[in-house]
Structure formats: C-alpha cells, structure tokens
Amino acid sequence: MSNTDILFQPFKLKSLELPNRIVMAPMTRTKAENGIPGAINAEYYRKRAEGGVGLILSEGTVVNRPASRNDPGIPFFHGDDAIAGWANVAKAVHGAGGKMGPQLWHTGSTRYTEWQPDAPVESPSGLLGPNEPRGNTMTDADIADTIAAFAKAALDAKNAGFDTFEIHGAHGYLIDQFFWSGTNLRTDRFGGKTIKERSTFAREVVAAMRAAVGEDFPIILRVSQWKQQDFTARLATTPDEMTDWLGPLVEAGVDIIHASQRRFWEPEFPELDGEKGLNFAGWAKKLTGAATISVGSVGLSSDFIGAFSGEASEKSNLDGLVERMERNEFDLIAVGRALISDPQWTNKVQKGAFDQLEDFNAAALAELV
C-alpha cells in the first residue's frame, strides 16, 4: 500500500486546527434516548478521537422545528438538556485530543422507518420526491422560523464548545429538497427554474448562521448530487451549473464544502477529464476556491447502501486516495463505516498496520460502541 504521510499533514482554516486530514463522517445512529445524547454517545465519539481522527462530525442532530426528525432515536440540537448533553460530548472528544462539530439537520419530508412524528412533515412543495406528495408545503413563516432555528443551533454549537459545525444540505433532506427541481416547485423567491434560484433558502440559512457565530468560526456544508429518493439525480450537469449552485453558498459564508459521493474515486464529469478525472470534491474546490472534504467508501470494497440490507464490506487499499490527495484534489477525507467497525482505524493507517485493519460488519450498525 502507498505511503500515507499525505493524510497526516496538519490542516488549518480560520479557528480550526487539525493534526491530520481524516474526518469521521456523520452517520445516523439513532441511539439518543428521548433525543438527548448521553454517556454512551460521548464515549462512542471519544473512542474515535482517541483513535486519531482529526475532525469528528456527529451524526445528524435536528434543529428546533416540528417534525424535523424522522426517527425517535435521532438526537435534538435544541433545548437545555440536549445542548448540555452535546456539550459533554464535545468535552469528551476534546479530552481525548480531538476536534468536533455537530451536523445540524432537518429531515424534511423523508422517511426512515414507519415511525411518524407528531406534527405533519414539511418540505418546499409538500413532496417527498417527484410526483410523490407527502406532508405540508412550507409557508413563508415556516421558512423564516426554520432559518432562525438553524441560526440558533449554530450559536448553541459555538457556545457548547464545538470547533465547527456542518449543515446537512444533502441526500434528499430539507435543504436538498429546496435544491432539487423534483421537490421544489415553488414560484416565489425560494423556487425557480435554475439551481441558483432554488438555492436561495440554503443561502439564507448559511448567512443567518454566519451572522450568529461571527467570521472566524468555520462553517461546513454537506451537499450531494444523489438523493435517497433517486440515486441517479444530478443538480449540476455541467461545471457552470455547479458554479451557480455552490459559488453563492461560499459567498454566503461556507468555508468547507463536504461533497458527498457514494464512491470517492468516481469522476464527476468524466466526459470532460476522463475516467480518472476530478471527483465531486475536486470540482467543487476548483470552481469555488473553498476547501473541500471528499467521502465515499474509503478503505472498503463496497458502498454504504448495501450496509442497510446487512451487506458486509472488505477492507481495501488506500492507493487511489493517496494519489488524489497528493495532487491536492481535495483537502480532507471523510471515513464512515470503517470507523464504526474499527475506532483505531486512523492510528493503524498512520503506523502502516494495514494488516490489522478490520472489515466492516453491518451488524455493527445495531450497536453504539
């Protein structure tokens, strides 16, 4: 396997200083009793910090809106008890030498299980997917309250001692439902025929969060082309469209774009630069100048979709990752399932102990250890 020293170079952006380029990807775990993170949650993240991860991004944790979560085990990021619980998580991670940010979330009209929230779900146009009605169309007041809820969560994250936060704008959830023409049919200023027009809601969310935390606190935004509603969906089919989508979000206050792919090695526009061309994070960095995080099946032989049906995944080499990092295609790399199975994954990679890396067993998703 290639020399991995490139993964262990320090990274600094504004107030965020990391010892290496490895990020723990946010992964839904649904293990927060009554929505409040407790000792088991703190210990789970602490172990990954102790294992050498440079930056930990929490599982999605929801802002203060009715029906903002789609499972009762998803944690809140609002209310005194939840914020105190998250402050304890941040303290545990810092005690192990790590850095951390919560992923701030609204699940929109998506489903996760058969569980139903007490209030009706909400989305830009009352749709789960194209031609698939579910829940309420958001009013102007709903939108204003949601923007305010994201801003309050940003300030709470800073006050709770976190080092950054990530806005979840991907995978078919609320912010992504505004981006997507299949779920945003609005004719007001939050809709439109172009991706730039449909990004207005996200830009206002980012701007409000930036105003809440000041200029030096770094903001991460996770985006994706694919949706859980449609793995083949694309918001930007050309670099110009991607610039129209992501550029204004960076101008509004995003410092780092977390460009989610199912497989990080796949080129975003192979018709332009070939089968080994820039991936999503690479194009996002090239077009906006922002720092980027890449992600997608790092260190494993298959993507995460199969894990939900019990599919295991064998460890794989990091040669392609090292190659892309060495040519500065993106700045940081997020690792998901490999860190669920093996909290010491980062330390093992740094030591070159590749034979000690563990395969991923989907049964690990049922536990929080």
Secondary structure as GFF3:
##gff-version 3
##sequence-region A 1 369
A	DSSP	three_ten_helix	5	8	.	.	.	ID=ss1
A	DSSP	beta_strand	11	13	.	.	.	ID=ss2
A	DSSP	beta_strand	16	18	.	.	.	ID=ss3
A	DSSP	beta_strand	22	24	.	.	.	ID=ss4
A	DSSP	three_ten_helix	33	35	.	.	.	ID=ss5
A	DSSP	alpha_helix	39	50	.	.	.	ID=ss6
A	DSSP	beta_strand	55	62	.	.	.	ID=ss7
A	DSSP	alpha_helix	80	95	.	.	.	ID=ss8
A	DSSP	beta_strand	99	105	.	.	.	ID=ss9
A	DSSP	beta_strand	122	123	.	.	.	ID=ss10
A	DSSP	beta_strand	127	129	.	.	.	ID=ss11
A	DSSP	beta_strand	132	133	.	.	.	ID=ss12
A	DSSP	beta_strand	136	137	.	.	.	ID=ss13
A	DSSP	alpha_helix	140	159	.	.	.	ID=ss14
A	DSSP	beta_strand	165	168	.	.	.	ID=ss15
A	DSSP	alpha_helix	174	179	.	.	.	ID=ss16
A	DSSP	alpha_helix	195	198	.	.	.	ID=ss17
A	DSSP	alpha_helix	200	213	.	.	.	ID=ss18
A	DSSP	beta_strand	219	224	.	.	.	ID=ss19
A	DSSP	alpha_helix	239	252	.	.	.	ID=ss20
A	DSSP	beta_strand	256	260	.	.	.	ID=ss21
A	DSSP	alpha_helix	270	273	.	.	.	ID=ss22
A	DSSP	alpha_helix	280	288	.	.	.	ID=ss23
A	DSSP	beta_strand	291	295	.	.	.	ID=ss24
A	DSSP	three_ten_helix	304	309	.	.	.	ID=ss25
A	DSSP	alpha_helix	319	326	.	.	.	ID=ss26
A	DSSP	beta_strand	332	335	.	.	.	ID=ss27
A	DSSP	alpha_helix	337	341	.	.	.	ID=ss28
A	DSSP	alpha_helix	345	351	.	.	.	ID=ss29
A	DSSP	three_ten_helix	354	356	.	.	.	ID=ss30
A	DSSP	three_ten_helix	362	366	.	.	.	ID=ss31
###
